Amino acid sequence: MNTTDIATPIRRFFEQHLLSQRGLSGHTVLAYRDALKLYLDFVCHQQRKTSVSLTLEDLTADTVRGFLDHLERVRKNSVPTRNARLAAIHALFNYLASIDPRHLAQAQSILAVPFKRQSHRVAEYLEREEMLKVFAGIDGRTLQGQRDDALLRLLYNTGMRVQELVDLDVNHLRFSRPCSVRIFGKGRKERTCPLWKETVAAVKAYLEKRAVRLNDATPLFVNRDGNRLTRFGVRYIVARRVSEAANACPALLTRKVSPHTIRHTTALHLLQSNVDLNMIRSWLGHASIETTNGYVEIDLEMKRKTLQSVEKLIPAKARRKCSWQDDDKLMSSLAKL
């Protein structure tokens, strides 16, 4: 392979490496494509070249650093988006180094460009009462209302990602006991999640209204035109139903609720119901138990706040000088609850 050629290795990176060898999902491949397209456009502008005249030598660590700065300063991208773009560039140069040792030094310099650290944000979630208010505010007498009720119940039941939801077909659900749904997650990993009877009843009512058989290989949730719902459509439905529920539950006015908020809500409520962490990990499709452990910290913080509120009710004279927070045994036992 010509060491200056750029078209051939990039084509092979997408067609052979990402799709055939790594088996990444189409959405991930498209995200990589968009990242590299933006990067190459940036390099063309910097080098004052056309895209067809670019060579591998034009792709340097300096251009990568300049591109990342451009993303944050000019395009106003967030740190997670900036890091996602860098991950795509890293993946390309990891591949180039693996197929031709002549690219090793160049790849090493680019792979040395670090990801940017970002502040850890506590996951947003809804209380049980708030989630019930959302369901209560839906008018189930219309097709749209039945769809939204079934959609939100399925989201809350399974904690699935929004893309996993919109990819579902009717025949991915098992309506006979034990009721469950087959979910196709990240990295083409498949998992099965049990369904509650309320969820099954809501989905059945919606499909009956659509005159769809329970074993049809047709999209589970569709829009008014009969086309499969998109991620943006689901986000709109969630935002709309939460906004409507805020009339009866003003606390929701302070929340920015997305489909992923409901995923966090499912995890917290399972944890508070004493479901084992490994079961929650399997339920949500986490690749690592460390991701699931993050919800333990949130739950522990909630317990701390509860104890603090109780502590304030104790008369000042009766309070011990040493706070409950200094009791290592108590804190350890709380973490295990």
C-alpha positions as CSV (number, residue, x, y, z in Angstrom):
1,M,0.0,0.0,0.0
2,N,1.2,3.5,-0.9
3,T,2.3,5.2,2.3
4,T,0.7,8.5,1.1
5,D,-2.6,6.9,0.0
6,I,-5.5,7.9,2.2
7,A,-8.6,6.6,0.4
8,T,-7.8,2.9,0.4
9,P,-7.0,2.5,4.1
10,I,-10.0,4.6,5.2
11,R,-12.3,2.5,2.9
12,R,-10.8,-0.7,4.3
13,F,-11.2,0.7,7.9
14,F,-14.9,1.0,7.4
15,E,-15.7,-1.9,5.2
16,Q,-13.4,-4.6,6.5
17,H,-12.4,-3.5,10.0
18,L,-15.4,-1.9,11.6
19,L,-18.1,-4.0,9.9
20,S,-16.6,-7.3,9.1
21,Q,-14.0,-7.8,11.9
22,R,-15.3,-5.8,14.8
23,G,-19.0,-6.2,13.9
24,L,-20.0,-2.7,15.1
25,S,-23.6,-1.5,14.8
26,G,-24.6,0.7,11.9
27,H,-25.1,3.6,14.2
28,T,-21.6,3.4,15.6
29,V,-20.1,3.2,12.1
30,L,-22.1,6.3,11.1
31,A,-20.8,8.1,14.2
32,Y,-17.2,7.2,13.2
33,R,-17.9,8.3,9.6
34,D,-19.2,11.7,10.8
35,A,-16.2,12.2,13.1
36,L,-13.7,11.5,10.4
37,K,-15.5,13.6,7.8
38,L,-15.4,16.6,10.2
39,Y,-11.7,15.9,10.9
40,L,-10.7,15.6,7.2
41,D,-12.7,18.8,6.3
42,F,-10.8,20.6,9.1
43,V,-7.4,19.3,7.8
44,C,-8.3,20.4,4.2
45,H,-9.1,23.9,5.4
46,Q,-5.9,24.0,7.5
47,Q,-3.7,22.7,4.7
48,R,-5.5,24.6,2.0
49,K,-6.0,21.4,0.1
50,T,-8.9,19.6,-1.6
51,S,-10.1,16.3,-0.1
52,V,-8.7,14.3,-3.1
53,S,-5.2,15.8,-2.6
54,L,-4.9,14.9,1.1
55,T,-2.3,12.3,2.1
56,L,-1.7,10.4,5.3
57,E,1.2,12.7,6.1
58,D,-1.2,15.6,6.4
59,L,-2.9,13.8,9.4
60,T,-0.7,14.7,12.3
61,A,-1.0,15.0,16.1
62,D,-1.0,18.8,15.7
63,T,-4.0,18.7,13.3
64,V,-5.8,16.4,15.7
65,R,-5.2,18.8,18.6
66,G,-6.3,21.8,16.4
67,F,-9.4,19.9,15.4
68,L,-10.4,19.1,19.0
69,D,-9.9,22.8,19.9
70,H,-12.1,23.7,16.9
71,L,-14.9,21.4,18.1
72,E,-15.1,23.0,21.5
73,R,-14.3,26.7,20.6
74,V,-16.1,27.1,17.3
75,R,-18.7,24.3,17.1
76,K,-19.4,24.5,20.8
77,N,-19.3,20.8,21.3
78,S,-19.4,19.3,24.7
79,V,-16.5,17.4,26.3
80,P,-18.3,14.0,25.7
81,T,-18.8,14.8,22.0
82,R,-15.2,16.0,21.7
83,N,-14.0,12.7,23.2
84,A,-16.2,10.7,21.0
85,R,-14.7,12.3,17.9
86,L,-11.2,11.6,19.2
87,A,-12.2,8.0,19.8
88,A,-13.0,7.6,16.1
89,I,-9.6,9.1,15.1
90,H,-7.8,6.8,17.6
91,A,-9.6,3.8,16.1
92,L,-8.5,4.7,12.6
93,F,-4.8,5.1,13.6
94,N,-4.9,1.9,15.7
95,Y,-6.0,0.1,12.6
96,L,-3.4,1.8,10.3
97,A,-0.6,0.8,12.7
98,S,-1.8,-2.8,12.8
99,I,-1.8,-3.2,9.0
100,D,1.4,-1.4,8.1
101,P,4.4,-0.8,10.6
102,R,5.4,2.2,8.5
103,H,2.5,4.1,10.1
104,L,3.5,3.1,13.7
105,A,5.3,6.3,14.7
106,Q,2.6,8.5,13.2
107,A,-0.1,6.5,15.0
108,Q,1.8,6.6,18.3
109,S,1.9,10.4,18.2
110,I,-1.8,10.7,17.5
111,L,-2.8,8.0,20.0
112,A,-0.9,10.1,22.6
113,V,-3.4,12.9,22.2
114,P,-5.4,12.5,25.4
115,F,-9.1,12.4,26.1
116,K,-10.3,15.4,28.1
117,R,-11.4,14.8,31.6
118,Q,-15.0,15.8,32.4
119,S,-16.8,16.4,35.7
120,H,-18.9,13.5,37.0
121,R,-22.6,14.4,36.9
122,V,-25.0,12.6,39.2
123,A,-27.6,10.7,37.1
124,E,-31.0,12.3,37.0
125,Y,-34.0,10.1,38.0
126,L,-37.6,10.2,38.9
127,E,-39.2,9.2,42.2
128,R,-41.8,6.4,42.1
129,E,-44.6,8.9,42.7
130,E,-43.4,11.1,39.9
131,M,-43.3,8.1,37.5
132,L,-46.8,7.2,38.5
133,K,-48.0,10.7,37.8
134,V,-46.6,10.5,34.3
135,F,-48.6,7.3,33.6
136,A,-51.8,8.8,35.2
137,G,-51.7,11.8,33.0
138,I,-52.0,9.8,29.7
139,D,-55.4,9.5,28.1
140,G,-55.6,5.8,27.1
141,R,-58.8,6.2,25.1
142,T,-56.9,7.3,22.0
143,L,-54.4,5.4,19.8
144,Q,-51.7,7.9,20.5
145,G,-52.4,7.7,24.2
146,Q,-52.2,3.9,24.2
147,R,-49.0,4.0,22.2
148,D,-47.4,6.5,24.6
149,D,-48.6,4.6,27.7
150,A,-47.2,1.3,26.3
151,L,-43.9,3.0,25.2
152,L,-43.3,4.6,28.6
153,R,-44.2,1.4,30.5
154,L,-41.8,-0.6,28.4
155,L,-39.1,1.9,28.9
156,Y,-39.6,1.9,32.7
157,N,-40.0,-1.8,32.9
158,T,-36.8,-2.6,31.0
159,G,-34.6,0.5,31.3
160,M,-33.6,0.0,27.7
161,R,-31.7,2.6,25.7
162,V,-33.8,4.7,23.3
163,Q,-32.2,3.1,20.2
164,E,-32.9,-0.4,21.6
165,L,-36.6,0.7,21.9
166,V,-37.1,2.0,18.4
167,D,-35.4,-1.1,16.9
168,L,-38.0,-3.4,18.5
169,D,-40.4,-5.4,16.3
170,V,-43.6,-6.9,17.6
171,N,-42.2,-10.4,17.4
172,H,-39.4,-9.5,19.7
173,L,-41.9,-9.7,22.6
174,R,-43.0,-12.9,24.2
175,F,-46.7,-12.5,25.3
176,S,-47.1,-16.0,26.8
177,R,-45.7,-16.8,30.2
178,P,-43.0,-16.0,31.2
179,C,-43.5,-12.7,29.3
180,S,-40.3,-11.1,28.1
181,V,-38.7,-9.0,25.4
182,R,-35.5,-9.7,23.3
183,I,-33.4,-6.6,23.3
184,F,-30.5,-6.0,20.8
185,G,-28.0,-3.7,22.6
186,K,-24.6,-2.2,22.1
187,G,-22.0,-4.3,20.2
188,R,-24.8,-6.5,18.8
189,K,-25.3,-8.1,22.3
190,E,-28.7,-9.6,22.8
191,R,-30.4,-9.9,26.2
192,T,-33.8,-10.9,27.5
193,C,-35.7,-8.8,30.0
194,P,-38.8,-10.0,31.9
195,L,-42.0,-8.0,31.4
196,W,-44.5,-7.0,34.1
197,K,-48.2,-7.8,33.6
198,E,-49.0,-4.1,33.4
199,T,-46.5,-3.6,30.6
200,V,-47.9,-6.6,28.7
201,A,-51.5,-5.4,29.1
202,A,-50.6,-1.9,27.8
203,V,-48.6,-3.2,24.8
204,K,-51.4,-5.7,23.9
205,A,-54.1,-2.9,24.1
206,Y,-52.0,-0.7,21.8
207,L,-51.4,-3.5,19.2
208,E,-55.1,-4.5,19.3
209,K,-56.0,-0.9,18.5
210,R,-53.6,-1.0,15.5
211,A,-55.0,-4.4,14.4
212,V,-51.5,-6.0,14.6
213,R,-51.0,-9.6,15.4
214,L,-48.7,-10.5,18.3
215,N,-46.2,-12.4,16.1
216,D,-45.9,-9.9,13.3
217,A,-42.4,-8.8,12.2
218,T,-43.5,-5.2,12.1
219,P,-42.2,-2.2,14.1
220,L,-43.5,-2.1,17.6
221,F,-43.9,1.6,17.9
222,V,-44.9,3.8,14.9
223,N,-45.7,7.4,14.3
224,R,-48.9,8.9,12.8
225,D,-47.7,8.0,9.3
226,G,-47.2,4.4,10.2
227,N,-43.4,4.6,10.1
228,R,-41.1,3.3,12.8
229,L,-40.6,5.8,15.6
230,T,-37.2,7.5,15.7
231,R,-35.1,8.4,18.7
232,F,-36.1,12.0,18.3
233,G,-39.8,10.9,18.3
234,V,-39.4,9.0,21.5
235,R,-37.6,12.0,23.2
236,Y,-40.5,14.2,22.1
237,I,-43.1,11.8,23.6
238,V,-41.2,11.6,26.9
239,A,-40.8,15.4,27.2
240,R,-44.5,15.9,26.3
241,R,-45.9,13.4,28.7
242,V,-43.7,14.7,31.6
243,S,-44.7,18.2,30.8
244,E,-48.4,17.2,31.0
245,A,-47.8,15.4,34.3
246,A,-46.3,18.5,35.8
247,N,-49.8,20.0,36.1
248,A,-50.5,17.4,38.8
249,C,-46.8,17.1,40.0
250,P,-45.1,20.5,40.0
251,A,-41.8,19.0,41.0
252,L,-41.5,17.7,37.4
253,L,-41.1,21.3,36.3
254,T,-37.6,21.4,37.7
255,R,-36.5,18.2,35.8
256,K,-35.1,17.8,32.4
257,V,-36.4,14.3,31.6
258,S,-35.2,12.2,28.6
259,P,-35.5,8.5,27.8
260,H,-32.2,8.0,29.5
261,T,-33.5,9.6,32.7
262,I,-36.1,6.8,32.7
263,R,-33.3,4.2,32.3
264,H,-31.6,5.7,35.4
265,T,-35.0,5.6,37.2
266,T,-35.4,1.9,36.4
267,A,-31.9,1.2,37.8
268,L,-32.5,3.1,41.0
269,H,-35.9,1.6,41.7
270,L,-34.6,-1.9,41.1
271,L,-31.8,-1.2,43.5
272,Q,-34.2,0.2,46.1
273,S,-36.3,-3.0,45.7
274,N,-33.2,-5.0,46.8
275,V,-32.6,-6.5,43.4
276,D,-29.0,-7.9,43.1
277,L,-26.5,-5.7,41.3
278,N,-25.5,-8.4,38.9
279,M,-29.2,-8.8,38.0
280,I,-29.5,-5.1,37.4
281,R,-26.4,-5.2,35.3
282,S,-27.9,-7.9,33.1
283,W,-31.3,-6.1,33.1
284,L,-29.8,-2.9,31.7
285,G,-27.2,-4.5,29.5
286,H,-24.1,-2.9,31.1
287,A,-20.8,-4.2,29.8
288,S,-19.2,-3.7,33.2
289,I,-20.4,-4.1,36.8
290,E,-18.6,-0.8,37.6
291,T,-21.2,1.1,35.6
292,T,-24.0,-0.5,37.7
293,N,-22.1,0.3,40.9
294,G,-22.6,4.0,40.1
295,Y,-26.2,3.7,41.1
296,V,-25.1,2.4,44.6
297,E,-23.5,5.8,45.3
298,I,-26.7,7.6,44.3
299,D,-28.8,5.4,46.5
300,L,-26.4,5.8,49.4
301,E,-26.5,9.6,49.1
302,M,-30.3,9.4,49.2
303,K,-30.1,7.4,52.5
304,R,-27.6,10.0,53.9
305,K,-30.1,12.8,53.2
306,T,-32.9,10.8,54.9
307,L,-30.8,10.3,58.0
308,Q,-29.8,14.0,58.0
309,S,-33.4,15.0,58.0
310,V,-34.2,12.6,60.9
311,E,-31.1,13.9,62.8
312,K,-32.5,17.4,62.7
313,L,-35.6,16.3,64.6
314,I,-33.6,15.2,67.6
315,P,-33.4,17.9,70.3
316,A,-30.0,19.6,70.4
317,K,-29.2,18.4,74.0
318,A,-29.9,14.8,73.0
319,R,-27.6,14.9,70.0
320,R,-24.3,13.1,70.3
321,K,-21.2,15.1,69.5
322,C,-20.1,12.5,67.0
323,S,-22.4,12.4,63.9
324,W,-23.7,9.2,62.4
325,Q,-21.6,10.0,59.4
326,D,-18.5,9.3,61.4
327,D,-19.7,5.7,62.2
328,D,-17.8,3.5,59.7
329,K,-19.8,0.4,60.5
330,L,-23.1,2.3,59.9
331,M,-21.9,3.7,56.6
332,S,-20.6,0.2,55.5
333,S,-24.0,-1.4,56.4
334,L,-25.9,1.3,54.5
335,A,-23.8,0.7,51.4
336,K,-24.9,-3.0,51.5
337,L,-28.6,-2.2,51.8
